[in-house]
Amino acid sequence: MRAWSPVAMTPNPTSTFSSPVSRRTLLAGTVAMTVAAAGCASADGMTLPVDDAEDGTRDSSASSSTTTTDHSGVALWDHAVVHDLSLEFDQTEYDAAIQAYVDSEDKVWIEATVTIDGATYPQAGIRLKGNSSLFGLRNQAGGGPAGGGPGGGPGGTADSSAPETLPWLVRLDKYVDGQAHQGVHDLVIRSNNSTTAINEAVALELLGLAGLATQQAVHTRLTANGRGPVLRLVIEHLDDEWDAEHFTDAGVLYKAESGGDWSYRGDDHAAYDDVFDQETRADEDLLDPLLGFLDFLNNSTDSQFEGDLANQLEVDAFATYLAFEALVDNFDDIDGPGNNSYLRWSEVTNRMTVVAWDHNLAFGTVNGGGGGGPAGGGGPAGGGRPGGTANPLTTRWTEVAEFTAMVQAASSRLQADLYDSGAGRQVVDRITTLLTAQAADLVDAATVASDASGVIAYF
């Protein structure tokens, strides 16, 4: 893990990023901090806050969705509720999709009926989502069971006989044009090595409090073809709607593929098919800004890199990103083995923003391991690590004293704002209270407490 030695400075909770973040993102952070400030005493004396109330092309048809709502007053991203989610699909289609992945790692869409908090959406689409979280399927002969684990965990325990444990991308409007739940078309059902996924839920909330673009996340009671229920974490998908909600300027979102790298491969767009995906504005070919950025990263001189990076990248936001990933001990970040990140290009500033993605290994959780807890180790951000990608951005960043000092300053501020202030502990306590009260049939209190303790150890 990367370890930073904070320098003395006055904490500054106000983001000064030149990358525009929407009012919704800033408001969410303000609300979360306000909720965290209102607490009540738990039985053990802890302070607990009061509960607050690979894209396929979208297909369309002439039909429209019919919904029946049992929980009309429950907002999808209401953190005070363990939501209900069910997937129903044809077993033959499911088996064929699993076989396609086993044979060629193709992630095939299948039709499903999706029910969210009592609202039913027929003819939705689902497909497998993830990479390391699906290793277990790759090792199966013909798609047979390879052992189970909560959420098809990152360590290769994915089990095709237990679809309720697999990571999924759910697209409500895959086959029905405009079908959405409270305006949301896509959901991601995440994998995690722990039953509770507290580590990722906390990391995503703290990411927003750090002033960076994050994803909403809620715990759900998931069933799939009558199997389950199991406790799963559901988060926002980074798509056109997410982009419009989190950034006020026009731009394009690119996703780094797990098997790719950030090398410059010339100006032929086809050369990047397996290393980056254009995730938004898919009807336009807008790869040129990405190629120009990669050219700069890989081919600029040292003096050009140091002098012009601020014109190519939102450097304040990136410094905060690096400090944050170190603070939450996330092994699998921009230069980890999963190459997990997005790049967002702004048409207004002509600069890139690194967007954080994938925090199921936050707080020391490791592939094949259990819950969180300090894992130690590390060294400064960048330069690659065992199994990592030796990302040229982080590698060259650490060679510039001014840039590393920016990360140390951000680390000091985040330590004060997220940990020393008690904000992180209050987020953990709120989630612990929620799961203990509403998901006792899915996970025992001792497991919740153990997973929570692994995160709290960092505070």
HELIX and SHEET records of a PDB file:
HELIX    1   1 ARG A   23  ALA A   37  1                                  15    
HELIX    2   2 GLN A   91  SER A  104  1                                  14    
HELIX    3   3 SER A  132  LEU A  134  5                                   3    
HELIX    4   4 PHE A  135  ARG A  138  1                                   4    
HELIX    5   5 PRO A  150  GLY A  152  5                                   3    
HELIX    6   6 PRO A  163  THR A  165  5                                   3    
HELIX    7   7 ILE A  198  LEU A  209  1                                  12    
HELIX    8   8 ASP A  240  HIS A  246  1                                   7    
HELIX    9   9 HIS A  269  TYR A  272  5                                   4    
HELIX   10  10 ASP A  288  ASN A  299  1                                  12    
HELIX   11  11 ASP A  302  GLN A  312  1                                  11    
HELIX   12  12 VAL A  315  LEU A  327  1                                  13    
HELIX   13  13 PRO A  392  TRP A  397  1                                   6    
HELIX   14  14 ALA A  401  LEU A  414  1                                  14    
HELIX   15  15 GLN A  415  ASP A  420  3                                   6    
HELIX   16  16 ALA A  423  GLN A  438  1                                  16    
HELIX   17  17 ALA A  445  ILE A  456  1                                  12    
SHEET    1   A 2 GLY A  39  ALA A  41  0                                        
SHEET    2   A 2 THR A  47  PRO A  49 -1                                        
SHEET    1   B 8 HIS A  83  PHE A  89  0                                        
SHEET    2   B 8 ILE A 110  ILE A 116 -1                                        
SHEET    3   B 8 ALA A 119  LEU A 128 -1                                        
SHEET    4   B 8 TRP A 168  ARG A 171 -1                                        
SHEET    5   B 8 ASP A 186  ILE A 189 -1                                        
SHEET    6   B 8 ARG A 227  GLU A 236 -1                                        
SHEET    7   B 8 ALA A 217  ALA A 224 -1                                        
SHEET    8   B 8 HIS A  83  PHE A  89  1                                        
SHEET    1   C 4 PHE A 276  GLN A 278  0                                        
SHEET    2   C 4 GLY A 251  ALA A 256 -1                                        
SHEET    3   C 4 TYR A 342  SER A 346 -1                                        
SHEET    4   C 4 MET A 352  VAL A 355 -1                                        
END                                                                             
